[in-house]
Amino acid sequence: MSGAASIPPPWSHNRRRWYLRGVGAAYSLPGWILATAYVGFAGLAKESGFTLGETVFMTAIVWALPANVVLIGGILSGASLPWAAFGVALSSFRMMPMVVALMPELKGKRTRRLTLYFLSHFVAVTSWVLAMERVRGVPRDMRTVWFLGLGSTLLVTNTVLVGIVYLLVGSLPAPVTAALLFLTPIYFLTSLWGSAREGAAHVAMLCGLVLGPIFHMLWPRFDLLAAGLVGGVVAFAFHRLTARRVGR
C-alpha cells in the first residue's frame, strides 16, 4: 500500500503541473515589481530613439535590465558596437555567481548540460531570488521544468509588456511618461538598498549617486565605469576598515 502511494503521477502530467507552478511563482510581488521597472525601460528606449523591434529584441535577448540600460547608454554616448557589447558583458558578469549557485540546485540525475545551458538564459535577479527561495520545495527531477515555467513566464510577460508600453508612451501625457522613465532607477535603488546585507553596499550606492552625475559631466563616455570603479574601491575600503574594527 505504501509503495502504491509513492508512485508519482504520469510523467507528462507531472511535468505540466510543475511547469504551471513555476508560472504561478512568476506572478508574485517580485515579479510585479520587475514589471514596473520594464515599464520604465520601455519609455526610456522610445525616448532614446530605439524602434519597437529593437526594444523588444533587447528585452528578450539580453534579459537583464541593467545590461539593457547600459547598452542604451553606450549607444547614445557614441560608443562602437564592440565597446557597447563589452559594457553589457561587464554588467552581466554579476550573473555568473548566480548561475553557479543555482544550476546545482536544478540539476537532477538525468539532467543534460544542454538543458542547464538553456535555462541559464533565464537567470536574472528576480528569477534567481524566487528560485533560491522556493526550489528546494520542488522535487529534484521536476526542478528544471519548474524553473522553465518561472523564467520563461517572466521573460515573455515583460517582453510583451515592453512592446505594449512602447506603443502607448507617445499617447500618454508628458508627466506620466516622465514618471515611467523614473521607475527603472527607483526599482534598482530600492531593491538593491533593501537587499543589501552589509554597510559597504550602501556606501557603494551612495558613491554611485554622488559620483555618477560628476563623472557624466567630466567624462561622459566612461561615466558609469568610472563611478563604479571609484565607488567600488571606496566601498571595499569601508568594508575592510569596519572588519578590522569588529575584529578588535
MARVEXSE-910197 format. One record per residue (C-alpha): x, y, z; chain; residue in three letters. Coordinates in Angstrom, 2 decimals, always signed. Each point is the difference from the previous one (the first is absolute). Example, Ala and Ser with C-alpha at 12.3 -4.5 7.8 and 13.67 -1.06 7.14 Angstrom:
% residues 2
<node><X>+12.30</X><Y>-4.50</Y><Z>+7.80</Z><unit>A</unit><code>ALA</code></node>
<node><X>+1.37</X><Y>+3.44</Y><Z>-0.66</Z><unit>A</unit><code>SER</code></node>
% end
This chain:
% residues 248
<node><X>+0.00</X><Y>+0.00</Y><Z>+0.00</Z><unit>A</unit><code>MET</code></node>
<node><X>+2.79</X><Y>+2.40</Y><Z>+0.87</Z><unit>A</unit><code>SER</code></node>
<node><X>+1.77</X><Y>-0.90</Y><Z>-3.25</Z><unit>A</unit><code>GLY</code></node>
<node><X>-3.12</X><Y>+0.81</Y><Z>-2.01</Z><unit>A</unit><code>ALA</code></node>
<node><X>-0.41</X><Y>+3.32</Y><Z>+1.77</Z><unit>A</unit><code>ALA</code></node>
<node><X>+3.54</X><Y>+1.00</Y><Z>-0.95</Z><unit>A</unit><code>SER</code></node>
<node><X>-0.57</X><Y>-0.53</Y><Z>-3.72</Z><unit>A</unit><code>ILE</code></node>
<node><X>+0.18</X><Y>+3.44</Y><Z>-1.66</Z><unit>A</unit><code>PRO</code></node>
<node><X>-2.64</X><Y>+1.27</Y><Z>-2.43</Z><unit>A</unit><code>PRO</code></node>
<node><X>+0.55</X><Y>-0.61</Y><Z>-3.71</Z><unit>A</unit><code>PRO</code></node>
<node><X>+3.22</X><Y>+1.61</Y><Z>-1.21</Z><unit>A</unit><code>TRP</code></node>
<node><X>-1.56</X><Y>+2.44</Y><Z>-2.48</Z><unit>A</unit><code>SER</code></node>
<node><X>-2.71</X><Y>+1.07</Y><Z>+2.45</Z><unit>A</unit><code>HIS</code></node>
<node><X>+2.56</X><Y>+0.49</Y><Z>+2.75</Z><unit>A</unit><code>ASN</code></node>
<node><X>+2.19</X><Y>+2.17</Y><Z>-2.22</Z><unit>A</unit><code>ARG</code></node>
<node><X>-2.96</X><Y>+2.14</Y><Z>-1.02</Z><unit>A</unit><code>ARG</code></node>
<node><X>-1.06</X><Y>+0.45</Y><Z>+3.59</Z><unit>A</unit><code>ARG</code></node>
<node><X>+3.43</X><Y>+1.16</Y><Z>+1.17</Z><unit>A</unit><code>TRP</code></node>
<node><X>+0.43</X><Y>+2.23</Y><Z>-3.04</Z><unit>A</unit><code>TYR</code></node>
<node><X>-3.27</X><Y>+1.76</Y><Z>+0.90</Z><unit>A</unit><code>LEU</code></node>
<node><X>+1.20</X><Y>+0.35</Y><Z>+3.59</Z><unit>A</unit><code>ARG</code></node>
<node><X>+3.05</X><Y>+1.79</Y><Z>-1.36</Z><unit>A</unit><code>GLY</code></node>
<node><X>-2.29</X><Y>+2.24</Y><Z>-2.03</Z><unit>A</unit><code>VAL</code></node>
<node><X>-1.95</X><Y>+0.81</Y><Z>+3.14</Z><unit>A</unit><code>GLY</code></node>
<node><X>+3.19</X><Y>+0.84</Y><Z>+1.89</Z><unit>A</unit><code>ALA</code></node>
<node><X>+0.83</X><Y>+2.61</Y><Z>-2.63</Z><unit>A</unit><code>ALA</code></node>
<node><X>-3.18</X><Y>+1.93</Y><Z>+0.80</Z><unit>A</unit><code>TYR</code></node>
<node><X>+1.12</X><Y>+0.97</Y><Z>+3.47</Z><unit>A</unit><code>SER</code></node>
<node><X>+0.99</X><Y>+3.29</Y><Z>+1.62</Z><unit>A</unit><code>LEU</code></node>
<node><X>+3.61</X><Y>-0.08</Y><Z>-1.33</Z><unit>A</unit><code>PRO</code></node>
<node><X>-1.36</X><Y>-0.78</Y><Z>-3.45</Z><unit>A</unit><code>GLY</code></node>
<node><X>-2.37</X><Y>+2.95</Y><Z>+0.05</Z><unit>A</unit><code>TRP</code></node>
<node><X>+2.77</X><Y>+2.30</Y><Z>+1.23</Z><unit>A</unit><code>ILE</code></node>
<node><X>+2.15</X><Y>-1.14</Y><Z>-2.91</Z><unit>A</unit><code>LEU</code></node>
<node><X>-2.88</X><Y>+0.76</Y><Z>-2.37</Z><unit>A</unit><code>ALA</code></node>
<node><X>-0.18</X><Y>+3.59</Y><Z>+1.25</Z><unit>A</unit><code>THR</code></node>
<node><X>+3.70</X><Y>+0.39</Y><Z>-0.72</Z><unit>A</unit><code>ALA</code></node>
<node><X>-0.46</X><Y>-1.27</Y><Z>-3.55</Z><unit>A</unit><code>TYR</code></node>
<node><X>-2.79</X><Y>+2.54</Y><Z>-0.44</Z><unit>A</unit><code>VAL</code></node>
<node><X>+2.60</X><Y>+2.66</Y><Z>+0.68</Z><unit>A</unit><code>GLY</code></node>
<node><X>+2.48</X><Y>-1.68</Y><Z>-2.34</Z><unit>A</unit><code>PHE</code></node>
<node><X>-2.51</X><Y>+0.07</Y><Z>-2.87</Z><unit>A</unit><code>ALA</code></node>
<node><X>-0.41</X><Y>+3.74</Y><Z>+0.46</Z><unit>A</unit><code>GLY</code></node>
<node><X>+3.76</X><Y>+0.47</Y><Z>+0.18</Z><unit>A</unit><code>LEU</code></node>
<node><X>+0.59</X><Y>-1.96</Y><Z>-3.19</Z><unit>A</unit><code>ALA</code></node>
<node><X>-2.61</X><Y>+1.92</Y><Z>-1.98</Z><unit>A</unit><code>LYS</code></node>
<node><X>+1.20</X><Y>+3.38</Y><Z>+1.24</Z><unit>A</unit><code>GLU</code></node>
<node><X>+3.55</X><Y>-1.04</Y><Z>-0.97</Z><unit>A</unit><code>SER</code></node>
<node><X>-1.05</X><Y>-0.62</Y><Z>-3.60</Z><unit>A</unit><code>GLY</code></node>
<node><X>-0.07</X><Y>-3.80</Y><Z>-0.12</Z><unit>A</unit><code>PHE</code></node>
<node><X>-2.59</X><Y>-1.70</Y><Z>-2.18</Z><unit>A</unit><code>THR</code></node>
<node><X>-2.65</X><Y>-2.38</Y><Z>+1.30</Z><unit>A</unit><code>LEU</code></node>
<node><X>+1.78</X><Y>-3.01</Y><Z>-1.49</Z><unit>A</unit><code>GLY</code></node>
<node><X>+3.36</X><Y>+1.00</Y><Z>+1.48</Z><unit>A</unit><code>GLU</code></node>
<node><X>-1.52</X><Y>+0.56</Y><Z>+3.44</Z><unit>A</unit><code>THR</code></node>
<node><X>-1.84</X><Y>-3.31</Y><Z>+0.07</Z><unit>A</unit><code>VAL</code></node>
<node><X>+3.06</X><Y>-1.83</Y><Z>-1.36</Z><unit>A</unit><code>PHE</code></node>
<node><X>+2.23</X><Y>+1.48</Y><Z>+2.71</Z><unit>A</unit><code>MET</code></node>
<node><X>-2.44</X><Y>-0.99</Y><Z>+2.70</Z><unit>A</unit><code>THR</code></node>
<node><X>-0.24</X><Y>-3.64</Y><Z>-1.06</Z><unit>A</unit><code>ALA</code></node>
<node><X>+3.61</X><Y>-0.63</Y><Z>-1.04</Z><unit>A</unit><code>ILE</code></node>
<node><X>+1.96</X><Y>+1.93</Y><Z>+2.64</Z><unit>A</unit><code>VAL</code></node>
<node><X>-2.56</X><Y>-0.70</Y><Z>+2.76</Z><unit>A</unit><code>TRP</code></node>
<node><X>+1.74</X><Y>+2.08</Y><Z>+2.61</Z><unit>A</unit><code>ALA</code></node>
<node><X>-1.41</X><Y>+3.43</Y><Z>+0.70</Z><unit>A</unit><code>LEU</code></node>
<node><X>+3.29</X><Y>+1.58</Y><Z>+1.14</Z><unit>A</unit><code>PRO</code></node>
<node><X>+1.72</X><Y>-1.36</Y><Z>-3.12</Z><unit>A</unit><code>ALA</code></node>
<node><X>-2.77</X><Y>+1.44</Y><Z>-2.18</Z><unit>A</unit><code>ASN</code></node>
<node><X>+0.43</X><Y>+3.40</Y><Z>+1.62</Z><unit>A</unit><code>VAL</code></node>
<node><X>+3.79</X><Y>-0.23</Y><Z>-0.44</Z><unit>A</unit><code>VAL</code></node>
<node><X>-0.48</X><Y>-0.93</Y><Z>-3.66</Z><unit>A</unit><code>LEU</code></node>
<node><X>-2.25</X><Y>+2.99</Y><Z>-0.62</Z><unit>A</unit><code>ILE</code></node>
<node><X>+2.41</X><Y>+2.30</Y><Z>+1.82</Z><unit>A</unit><code>GLY</code></node>
<node><X>+2.97</X><Y>-1.33</Y><Z>-1.96</Z><unit>A</unit><code>GLY</code></node>
<node><X>-1.72</X><Y>+0.46</Y><Z>-3.36</Z><unit>A</unit><code>ILE</code></node>
<node><X>-1.21</X><Y>+3.51</Y><Z>+0.87</Z><unit>A</unit><code>LEU</code></node>
<node><X>+3.51</X><Y>+0.99</Y><Z>+1.11</Z><unit>A</unit><code>SER</code></node>
<node><X>+1.35</X><Y>-0.92</Y><Z>-3.44</Z><unit>A</unit><code>GLY</code></node>
<node><X>+1.86</X><Y>-3.13</Y><Z>+1.07</Z><unit>A</unit><code>ALA</code></node>
<node><X>+0.73</X><Y>-2.57</Y><Z>-2.69</Z><unit>A</unit><code>SER</code></node>
<node><X>-1.85</X><Y>-3.31</Y><Z>-0.01</Z><unit>A</unit><code>LEU</code></node>
<node><X>+2.95</X><Y>-1.99</Y><Z>+1.47</Z><unit>A</unit><code>PRO</code></node>
<node><X>+0.33</X><Y>+2.47</Y><Z>+2.88</Z><unit>A</unit><code>TRP</code></node>
<node><X>-3.75</X><Y>+0.00</Y><Z>+0.61</Z><unit>A</unit><code>ALA</code></node>
<node><X>+0.07</X><Y>-3.81</Y><Z>+0.02</Z><unit>A</unit><code>ALA</code></node>
<node><X>+2.94</X><Y>+0.10</Y><Z>+2.41</Z><unit>A</unit><code>PHE</code></node>
<node><X>-1.97</X><Y>+2.23</Y><Z>+2.35</Z><unit>A</unit><code>GLY</code></node>
<node><X>-2.96</X><Y>-2.37</Y><Z>-0.13</Z><unit>A</unit><code>VAL</code></node>
<node><X>+2.30</X><Y>-2.93</Y><Z>+0.73</Z><unit>A</unit><code>ALA</code></node>
<node><X>+1.51</X><Y>+1.77</Y><Z>+3.00</Z><unit>A</unit><code>LEU</code></node>
<node><X>-3.41</X><Y>+0.87</Y><Z>+1.41</Z><unit>A</unit><code>SER</code></node>
<node><X>-1.18</X><Y>-3.58</Y><Z>-0.51</Z><unit>A</unit><code>SER</code></node>
<node><X>+3.09</X><Y>-1.55</Y><Z>+1.58</Z><unit>A</unit><code>PHE</code></node>
<node><X>-1.77</X><Y>+0.25</Y><Z>+3.36</Z><unit>A</unit><code>ARG</code></node>
<node><X>-2.35</X><Y>-2.72</Y><Z>-1.23</Z><unit>A</unit><code>MET</code></node>
<node><X>+2.75</X><Y>-2.62</Y><Z>-0.06</Z><unit>A</unit><code>MET</code></node>
<node><X>-0.01</X><Y>-0.65</Y><Z>+3.78</Z><unit>A</unit><code>PRO</code></node>
<node><X>-3.79</X><Y>-0.24</Y><Z>-0.16</Z><unit>A</unit><code>MET</code></node>
<node><X>+0.17</X><Y>-2.60</Y><Z>-2.76</Z><unit>A</unit><code>VAL</code></node>
<node><X>+2.70</X><Y>-1.94</Y><Z>+1.83</Z><unit>A</unit><code>VAL</code></node>
<node><X>-2.10</X><Y>-0.06</Y><Z>+3.18</Z><unit>A</unit><code>ALA</code></node>
<node><X>-3.30</X><Y>-0.86</Y><Z>-1.69</Z><unit>A</unit><code>LEU</code></node>
<node><X>+0.91</X><Y>-2.64</Y><Z>-2.56</Z><unit>A</unit><code>MET</code></node>
<node><X>+0.98</X><Y>-2.68</Y><Z>+2.56</Z><unit>A</unit><code>PRO</code></node>
<node><X>-3.39</X><Y>+0.53</Y><Z>+1.64</Z><unit>A</unit><code>GLU</code></node>
<node><X>-1.77</X><Y>-0.61</Y><Z>-3.31</Z><unit>A</unit><code>LEU</code></node>
<node><X>+2.08</X><Y>-2.94</Y><Z>-1.17</Z><unit>A</unit><code>LYS</code></node>
<node><X>-1.55</X><Y>-3.44</Y><Z>+0.33</Z><unit>A</unit><code>GLY</code></node>
<node><X>+1.38</X><Y>-3.46</Y><Z>-0.70</Z><unit>A</unit><code>LYS</code></node>
<node><X>-1.07</X><Y>+0.12</Y><Z>-3.65</Z><unit>A</unit><code>ARG</code></node>
<node><X>+0.42</X><Y>+3.70</Y><Z>-0.67</Z><unit>A</unit><code>THR</code></node>
<node><X>+2.08</X><Y>+0.73</Y><Z>-3.08</Z><unit>A</unit><code>ARG</code></node>
<node><X>+2.54</X><Y>+2.80</Y><Z>-0.11</Z><unit>A</unit><code>ARG</code></node>
<node><X>-1.73</X><Y>+1.45</Y><Z>-3.05</Z><unit>A</unit><code>LEU</code></node>
<node><X>-3.15</X><Y>+0.43</Y><Z>+2.09</Z><unit>A</unit><code>THR</code></node>
<node><X>+1.92</X><Y>+1.88</Y><Z>+2.68</Z><unit>A</unit><code>LEU</code></node>
<node><X>+1.68</X><Y>+2.21</Y><Z>-2.61</Z><unit>A</unit><code>TYR</code></node>
<node><X>-3.41</X><Y>+0.86</Y><Z>-1.41</Z><unit>A</unit><code>PHE</code></node>
<node><X>-1.49</X><Y>+0.74</Y><Z>+3.43</Z><unit>A</unit><code>LEU</code></node>
<node><X>+2.92</X><Y>+2.26</Y><Z>+0.88</Z><unit>A</unit><code>SER</code></node>
<node><X>-1.40</X><Y>+2.57</Y><Z>-2.44</Z><unit>A</unit><code>HIS</code></node>
<node><X>-2.96</X><Y>+0.51</Y><Z>+2.32</Z><unit>A</unit><code>PHE</code></node>
<node><X>+2.17</X><Y>+0.74</Y><Z>+3.04</Z><unit>A</unit><code>VAL</code></node>
<node><X>-0.48</X><Y>+3.58</Y><Z>+1.11</Z><unit>A</unit><code>ALA</code></node>
<node><X>-0.26</X><Y>+1.62</Y><Z>+3.42</Z><unit>A</unit><code>VAL</code></node>
<node><X>-3.75</X><Y>-0.55</Y><Z>+0.39</Z><unit>A</unit><code>THR</code></node>
<node><X>-0.07</X><Y>-3.58</Y><Z>-1.32</Z><unit>A</unit><code>SER</code></node>
<node><X>+3.09</X><Y>-0.89</Y><Z>+2.03</Z><unit>A</unit><code>TRP</code></node>
<node><X>-1.44</X><Y>+1.36</Y><Z>+3.25</Z><unit>A</unit><code>VAL</code></node>
<node><X>-3.30</X><Y>-1.80</Y><Z>-0.52</Z><unit>A</unit><code>LEU</code></node>
<node><X>+1.74</X><Y>-3.24</Y><Z>-0.99</Z><unit>A</unit><code>ALA</code></node>
<node><X>+2.39</X><Y>-0.05</Y><Z>+2.93</Z><unit>A</unit><code>MET</code></node>
<node><X>-2.92</X><Y>+0.60</Y><Z>+2.38</Z><unit>A</unit><code>GLU</code></node>
<node><X>-2.31</X><Y>-2.69</Y><Z>-1.39</Z><unit>A</unit><code>ARG</code></node>
<node><X>+1.95</X><Y>-2.56</Y><Z>-2.02</Z><unit>A</unit><code>VAL</code></node>
<node><X>+0.69</X><Y>-2.30</Y><Z>+2.95</Z><unit>A</unit><code>ARG</code></node>
<node><X>-3.72</X><Y>-0.56</Y><Z>+0.32</Z><unit>A</unit><code>GLY</code></node>
<node><X>-0.07</X><Y>-1.42</Y><Z>-3.54</Z><unit>A</unit><code>VAL</code></node>
<node><X>+0.85</X><Y>-3.67</Y><Z>-0.69</Z><unit>A</unit><code>PRO</code></node>
<node><X>+3.52</X><Y>-0.33</Y><Z>-1.36</Z><unit>A</unit><code>ARG</code></node>
<node><X>-1.06</X><Y>-1.45</Y><Z>-3.35</Z><unit>A</unit><code>ASP</code></node>
<node><X>-2.58</X><Y>+2.75</Y><Z>-0.54</Z><unit>A</unit><code>MET</code></node>
<node><X>+2.18</X><Y>+3.00</Y><Z>+0.83</Z><unit>A</unit><code>ARG</code></node>
<node><X>+1.09</X><Y>+0.75</Y><Z>-3.57</Z><unit>A</unit><code>THR</code></node>
<node><X>-3.62</X><Y>-0.05</Y><Z>-1.15</Z><unit>A</unit><code>VAL</code></node>
<node><X>-1.07</X><Y>+2.22</Y><Z>+2.89</Z><unit>A</unit><code>TRP</code></node>
<node><X>+2.76</X><Y>+2.53</Y><Z>-0.67</Z><unit>A</unit><code>PHE</code></node>
<node><X>-0.83</X><Y>-0.01</Y><Z>-3.70</Z><unit>A</unit><code>LEU</code></node>
<node><X>-3.54</X><Y>+1.01</Y><Z>+0.92</Z><unit>A</unit><code>GLY</code></node>
<node><X>+1.29</X><Y>+2.73</Y><Z>+2.29</Z><unit>A</unit><code>LEU</code></node>
<node><X>+2.68</X><Y>+1.40</Y><Z>-2.29</Z><unit>A</unit><code>GLY</code></node>
<node><X>-1.89</X><Y>-0.22</Y><Z>-3.28</Z><unit>A</unit><code>SER</code></node>
<node><X>-3.07</X><Y>+1.65</Y><Z>+1.51</Z><unit>A</unit><code>THR</code></node>
<node><X>+2.02</X><Y>+2.92</Y><Z>+1.34</Z><unit>A</unit><code>LEU</code></node>
<node><X>+1.76</X><Y>+0.44</Y><Z>-3.35</Z><unit>A</unit><code>LEU</code></node>
<node><X>-3.08</X><Y>-0.30</Y><Z>-2.23</Z><unit>A</unit><code>VAL</code></node>
<node><X>-2.23</X><Y>+2.11</Y><Z>+2.25</Z><unit>A</unit><code>THR</code></node>
<node><X>+2.47</X><Y>+2.86</Y><Z>+0.24</Z><unit>A</unit><code>ASN</code></node>
<node><X>+0.90</X><Y>-0.16</Y><Z>-3.70</Z><unit>A</unit><code>THR</code></node>
<node><X>-3.67</X><Y>+0.33</Y><Z>-0.94</Z><unit>A</unit><code>VAL</code></node>
<node><X>-0.45</X><Y>+2.72</Y><Z>+2.63</Z><unit>A</unit><code>LEU</code></node>
<node><X>+2.92</X><Y>+1.97</Y><Z>-1.44</Z><unit>A</unit><code>VAL</code></node>
<node><X>-1.55</X><Y>-0.15</Y><Z>-3.46</Z><unit>A</unit><code>GLY</code></node>
<node><X>-3.40</X><Y>+1.17</Y><Z>+1.25</Z><unit>A</unit><code>ILE</code></node>
<node><X>+1.41</X><Y>+2.83</Y><Z>+2.09</Z><unit>A</unit><code>VAL</code></node>
<node><X>+2.24</X><Y>+1.08</Y><Z>-2.89</Z><unit>A</unit><code>TYR</code></node>
<node><X>-3.09</X><Y>+0.48</Y><Z>-2.17</Z><unit>A</unit><code>LEU</code></node>
<node><X>-1.85</X><Y>+1.91</Y><Z>+2.74</Z><unit>A</unit><code>LEU</code></node>
<node><X>+2.78</X><Y>+2.32</Y><Z>+1.15</Z><unit>A</unit><code>VAL</code></node>
<node><X>-0.59</X><Y>+2.52</Y><Z>-2.81</Z><unit>A</unit><code>GLY</code></node>
<node><X>-3.67</X><Y>+0.32</Y><Z>+0.88</Z><unit>A</unit><code>SER</code></node>
<node><X>+0.58</X><Y>+0.54</Y><Z>+3.71</Z><unit>A</unit><code>LEU</code></node>
<node><X>+0.25</X><Y>+3.45</Y><Z>+1.59</Z><unit>A</unit><code>PRO</code></node>
<node><X>+3.55</X><Y>+1.31</Y><Z>+0.40</Z><unit>A</unit><code>ALA</code></node>
<node><X>-0.02</X><Y>-0.20</Y><Z>+3.85</Z><unit>A</unit><code>PRO</code></node>
<node><X>-1.08</X><Y>-3.67</Y><Z>-0.16</Z><unit>A</unit><code>VAL</code></node>
<node><X>+2.73</X><Y>-0.81</Y><Z>-2.54</Z><unit>A</unit><code>THR</code></node>
<node><X>+2.60</X><Y>+1.71</Y><Z>+2.21</Z><unit>A</unit><code>ALA</code></node>
<node><X>-1.22</X><Y>-1.98</Y><Z>+3.00</Z><unit>A</unit><code>ALA</code></node>
<node><X>+0.35</X><Y>-3.25</Y><Z>-1.95</Z><unit>A</unit><code>LEU</code></node>
<node><X>+3.60</X><Y>+0.85</Y><Z>-0.83</Z><unit>A</unit><code>LEU</code></node>
<node><X>+0.79</X><Y>+0.27</Y><Z>+3.71</Z><unit>A</unit><code>PHE</code></node>
<node><X>-1.47</X><Y>-3.39</Y><Z>+0.89</Z><unit>A</unit><code>LEU</code></node>
<node><X>+3.13</X><Y>-1.85</Y><Z>-1.15</Z><unit>A</unit><code>THR</code></node>
<node><X>+2.61</X><Y>+1.82</Y><Z>+2.16</Z><unit>A</unit><code>PRO</code></node>
<node><X>-2.42</X><Y>+0.10</Y><Z>+2.94</Z><unit>A</unit><code>ILE</code></node>
<node><X>-0.51</X><Y>-3.76</Y><Z>-0.24</Z><unit>A</unit><code>TYR</code></node>
<node><X>+3.73</X><Y>-0.68</Y><Z>-0.07</Z><unit>A</unit><code>PHE</code></node>
<node><X>+0.80</X><Y>+2.36</Y><Z>+2.83</Z><unit>A</unit><code>LEU</code></node>
<node><X>-2.71</X><Y>-1.19</Y><Z>+2.36</Z><unit>A</unit><code>THR</code></node>
<node><X>+0.45</X><Y>-3.72</Y><Z>-0.71</Z><unit>A</unit><code>SER</code></node>
<node><X>+3.77</X><Y>+0.11</Y><Z>+0.33</Z><unit>A</unit><code>LEU</code></node>
<node><X>-0.12</X><Y>+2.18</Y><Z>+3.10</Z><unit>A</unit><code>TRP</code></node>
<node><X>-2.52</X><Y>-2.25</Y><Z>+1.70</Z><unit>A</unit><code>GLY</code></node>
<node><X>+1.80</X><Y>-3.24</Y><Z>-0.88</Z><unit>A</unit><code>SER</code></node>
<node><X>+3.46</X><Y>+1.22</Y><Z>+1.03</Z><unit>A</unit><code>ALA</code></node>
<node><X>+1.37</X><Y>-1.98</Y><Z>+2.93</Z><unit>A</unit><code>ARG</code></node>
<node><X>+3.04</X><Y>+2.16</Y><Z>+0.75</Z><unit>A</unit><code>GLU</code></node>
<node><X>+0.62</X><Y>+3.69</Y><Z>+0.44</Z><unit>A</unit><code>GLY</code></node>
<node><X>+2.57</X><Y>-0.08</Y><Z>-2.79</Z><unit>A</unit><code>ALA</code></node>
<node><X>-2.78</X><Y>-0.56</Y><Z>-2.53</Z><unit>A</unit><code>ALA</code></node>
<node><X>-1.76</X><Y>+3.12</Y><Z>+1.23</Z><unit>A</unit><code>HIS</code></node>
<node><X>+3.26</X><Y>+1.93</Y><Z>-0.26</Z><unit>A</unit><code>VAL</code></node>
<node><X>+0.45</X><Y>-1.20</Y><Z>-3.58</Z><unit>A</unit><code>ALA</code></node>
<node><X>-3.50</X><Y>+1.16</Y><Z>-0.97</Z><unit>A</unit><code>MET</code></node>
<node><X>+0.44</X><Y>+3.38</Y><Z>+1.64</Z><unit>A</unit><code>LEU</code></node>
<node><X>+3.30</X><Y>+0.44</Y><Z>-1.82</Z><unit>A</unit><code>CYS</code></node>
<node><X>-1.70</X><Y>-0.86</Y><Z>-3.25</Z><unit>A</unit><code>GLY</code></node>
<node><X>-2.75</X><Y>+2.55</Y><Z>+0.58</Z><unit>A</unit><code>LEU</code></node>
<node><X>+2.56</X><Y>+2.73</Y><Z>+0.73</Z><unit>A</unit><code>VAL</code></node>
<node><X>+2.73</X><Y>-0.92</Y><Z>-2.48</Z><unit>A</unit><code>LEU</code></node>
<node><X>-2.25</X><Y>-0.96</Y><Z>-2.93</Z><unit>A</unit><code>GLY</code></node>
<node><X>-1.09</X><Y>+3.56</Y><Z>-0.88</Z><unit>A</unit><code>PRO</code></node>
<node><X>+3.51</X><Y>+1.34</Y><Z>+0.63</Z><unit>A</unit><code>ILE</code></node>
<node><X>+1.70</X><Y>-2.47</Y><Z>-2.34</Z><unit>A</unit><code>PHE</code></node>
<node><X>-2.77</X><Y>+0.49</Y><Z>-2.56</Z><unit>A</unit><code>HIS</code></node>
<node><X>+1.03</X><Y>+3.65</Y><Z>-0.26</Z><unit>A</unit><code>MET</code></node>
<node><X>+3.74</X><Y>-0.68</Y><Z>+0.10</Z><unit>A</unit><code>LEU</code></node>
<node><X>+0.26</X><Y>-3.27</Y><Z>-1.96</Z><unit>A</unit><code>TRP</code></node>
<node><X>-3.36</X><Y>-0.76</Y><Z>-1.65</Z><unit>A</unit><code>PRO</code></node>
<node><X>+1.12</X><Y>-3.02</Y><Z>-2.03</Z><unit>A</unit><code>ARG</code></node>
<node><X>+1.37</X><Y>-1.82</Y><Z>+3.04</Z><unit>A</unit><code>PHE</code></node>
<node><X>-2.19</X><Y>+1.43</Y><Z>+2.76</Z><unit>A</unit><code>ASP</code></node>
<node><X>-1.54</X><Y>-3.32</Y><Z>+1.09</Z><unit>A</unit><code>LEU</code></node>
<node><X>+3.34</X><Y>-1.79</Y><Z>-0.03</Z><unit>A</unit><code>LEU</code></node>
<node><X>+1.78</X><Y>+2.76</Y><Z>+1.93</Z><unit>A</unit><code>ALA</code></node>
<node><X>-2.77</X><Y>+0.38</Y><Z>+2.57</Z><unit>A</unit><code>ALA</code></node>
<node><X>-0.19</X><Y>-3.77</Y><Z>+0.50</Z><unit>A</unit><code>GLY</code></node>
<node><X>+3.78</X><Y>-0.36</Y><Z>+0.34</Z><unit>A</unit><code>LEU</code></node>
<node><X>+0.45</X><Y>+2.85</Y><Z>+2.46</Z><unit>A</unit><code>VAL</code></node>
<node><X>-3.13</X><Y>-0.87</Y><Z>+1.95</Z><unit>A</unit><code>GLY</code></node>
<node><X>+1.01</X><Y>-3.66</Y><Z>+0.17</Z><unit>A</unit><code>GLY</code></node>
<node><X>+3.46</X><Y>+0.87</Y><Z>+1.33</Z><unit>A</unit><code>VAL</code></node>
<node><X>-1.49</X><Y>+2.32</Y><Z>+2.64</Z><unit>A</unit><code>VAL</code></node>
<node><X>-2.52</X><Y>-2.64</Y><Z>+1.05</Z><unit>A</unit><code>ALA</code></node>
<node><X>+2.71</X><Y>-2.68</Y><Z>+0.18</Z><unit>A</unit><code>PHE</code></node>
<node><X>+2.16</X><Y>+2.26</Y><Z>+2.15</Z><unit>A</unit><code>ALA</code></node>
<node><X>-2.98</X><Y>+0.68</Y><Z>+2.26</Z><unit>A</unit><code>PHE</code></node>
<node><X>-0.62</X><Y>-3.75</Y><Z>+0.30</Z><unit>A</unit><code>HIS</code></node>
<node><X>+3.61</X><Y>-0.73</Y><Z>+0.94</Z><unit>A</unit><code>ARG</code></node>
<node><X>+0.04</X><Y>+2.84</Y><Z>+2.54</Z><unit>A</unit><code>LEU</code></node>
<node><X>-3.20</X><Y>-1.13</Y><Z>+1.73</Z><unit>A</unit><code>THR</code></node>
<node><X>+1.19</X><Y>-3.63</Y><Z>-0.05</Z><unit>A</unit><code>ALA</code></node>
<node><X>+3.18</X><Y>+1.00</Y><Z>+1.81</Z><unit>A</unit><code>ARG</code></node>
<node><X>-1.96</X><Y>+1.90</Y><Z>+2.62</Z><unit>A</unit><code>ARG</code></node>
<node><X>-2.29</X><Y>-2.94</Y><Z>+0.60</Z><unit>A</unit><code>VAL</code></node>
<node><X>+3.03</X><Y>-2.30</Y><Z>+0.22</Z><unit>A</unit><code>GLY</code></node>
<node><X>+1.43</X><Y>+2.11</Y><Z>+2.75</Z><unit>A</unit><code>ARG</code></node>
% end
